[in-house]
Amino acid sequence: MPSTEPPFPLQPEDVLLLCSDGLWSQLPQQQLVETLCNVFPLKKALHMLSSSAEKNGQSRSDNISALSIRVDDRNCGMHAVSYAGDSENELLSAIDHLNTLITENIAEG
């Protein structure tokens, strides 16, 4: 269901995560937050989380896909990385779309 809340500006060091249920349903929210906020580079954090989710999910998960963006405090730049199982092309397309939306939001805001 689409959100009806007003948009809010991103701040330096904010981290966004877009992922399939193969990731978030297999890990506690605290582990997701702590890993994304404390492990650098972001690519390493996603690989750590996906490995943990894969171990926890075993055969109960059909895929693990994730996209994460950390807002850079230098010039409000964005650094995005992704991890994808079977549908990497779909995920890369989603990354491009998300980057476009974020860029537009920064330009407006």
Secondary structure, 3 states (H helix, E strand, C coil): CCCCCCCCCCCCCCEEEEECHHHHCCCCHHHHHHHHHHCCCHHHHHHHHHHHHHHHHHHHCCCCCEEEEEECCCCCCEEEEEECCCCHHHHHHHHHHHHHHHHHHHHHC
